[in-house]
Amino acid sequence: MSAIGKGLRRRGRLMAEAVRPPRRSLDAVPSPRTSGSPDEQPYVAPRAPRLVDSPVFVLSSVRSGSTLLRVLLNSHSQIRGPHEMHLRTVHVHLSRDFTADAMQALELDKDELEHALWDRLLHLELTRSGKRIIVDKTPPNTLVWPRLHRCWPNARYIVLLRHPGAVITSLTNRRSDPDHAAIHAEVLDYSEKLEEARHNLDAHVITYERLTADPETTTRGLCEYLGVPWESAMLDYGTQDHGTFRPQLGDWSDTIKSGRVQPARGADPSVELSPRLRELAQAWGYPE
């Protein structure tokens, strides 16, 4: 009788649960909604106002002297040149399926949210420095310059060139187990993007070889382009604080740590350039 009683009570509980309306958890994730027609274009947000309207970007290959250029510019009383900022790797994540709709109601999308974040980072760094011009010299920016141009239509650009053979030599010497084919491909990728930028942007073009051979004339031209007076302190960058020199944030060699502008090293004579790299080197004014 005891067992029969327990069975009847258990069956009663199960029947009550079966007819009870389902409870909805506060953490319930809504089912994905079906999108509109397959031909519907994704929403593209308008460009929001920028806190920094006209930042300056140095476009260059890796191993082209961009850290030297940064510290020379950062030595100016009105120019802030921080370490490599790697803005293109700073992303936002819309974690729920309705988040994009919420952002669209604010006239924002994922790209424009990222652009607003990048702009805020530049503004924060500029405000902290007390200067009025900010220069970002992250070499991989070269690979995404069209997006930078879309984010900041009024941005200014410094295109820093170096002989492709010298870049290959520098990369080969820097890496412990160099993959020569990969290095040549990497230099070609950067060189193609630099050539695109050189033709499509109203940029100030300089070479690393000229910068090291005549830093005063070269920096005077840069100051004229940026609309600031030239300062002799720019050439004495070793007396000023430019932050830590370490990997992923720029050059960290003894050359840059010396605090002095030193002559550019040329290419290894044994380096053979591809036909396209030779063509680009000639277009940039380098002898064969």
FENHU-V571346 format. One record per pair of residues at least 24 apart in sequence whose C-alpha atoms are under 7 Angstrom apart, sorted by the first residue. I is the first residue (numbers start at 1). GAP is how many residues later the second one is. If there is no record, write none. Layout:
BEGIN
{{I & GAP} {I & GAP}}
END
This chain:
BEGIN
{{32 & 65} {44 & 65} {45 & 62} {45 & 63} {45 & 64} {45 & 67} {46 & 61} {47 & 65} {50 & 69} {51 & 68} {51 & 69} {51 & 72} {52 & 67} {52 & 70} {52 & 71} {53 & 99} {53 & 101} {54 & 98} {54 & 100} {54 & 101} {54 & 102} {55 & 78} {55 & 79} {55 & 80} {55 & 100} {55 & 101} {56 & 78} {56 & 79} {56 & 80} {56 & 99} {56 & 100} {56 & 101} {57 & 78} {57 & 79} {57 & 80} {57 & 99} {57 & 100} {57 & 101} {58 & 78} {58 & 79} {58 & 99} {58 & 100} {58 & 101} {58 & 102} {59 & 78} {59 & 80} {59 & 82} {59 & 83} {59 & 98} {59 & 99} {59 & 100} {59 & 101} {59 & 135} {60 & 79} {60 & 82} {60 & 99} {60 & 100} {60 & 101} {60 & 134} {61 & 78} {61 & 129} {61 & 130} {62 & 77} {63 & 104} {63 & 107} {63 & 108} {64 & 97} {64 & 98} {64 & 103} {64 & 144} {65 & 143} {66 & 71} {67 & 183} {67 & 184} {68 & 188} {70 & 67} {71 & 166} {71 & 171} {72 & 162} {72 & 163} {72 & 165} {73 & 161} {75 & 158} {75 & 159} {75 & 162} {75 & 165} {76 & 155} {76 & 157} {76 & 158} {77 & 54} {78 & 53} {78 & 54} {78 & 55} {79 & 52} {79 & 53} {79 & 54} {79 & 55} {80 & 46} {80 & 49} {80 & 51} {80 & 53} {80 & 54} {80 & 55} {81 & 53} {81 & 54} {81 & 55} {82 & 54} {83 & 166} {83 & 167} {84 & 52} {84 & 53} {84 & 54} {84 & 165} {84 & 166} {85 & 51} {85 & 53} {86 & 52} {87 & 31} {115 & 36} {142 & 48} {142 & 51} {142 & 52} {143 & 47} {143 & 50} {156 & 47} {157 & 46} {157 & 47} {158 & 45} {158 & 46} {158 & 47} {159 & 44} {159 & 45} {159 & 46} {159 & 47} {160 & 45} {160 & 46} {160 & 47} {160 & 48} {161 & 45} {161 & 46} {161 & 47} {162 & 45} {162 & 46} {162 & 47} {163 & 118} {163 & 123} {164 & 113} {164 & 117} {165 & 102} {165 & 106} {165 & 108} {166 & 100} {166 & 101} {166 & 102} {169 & 98} {169 & 99} {188 & 89} {209 & 55} {212 & 49} {212 & 50} {212 & 51} {212 & 52} {213 & 50} {236 & 24}}
END
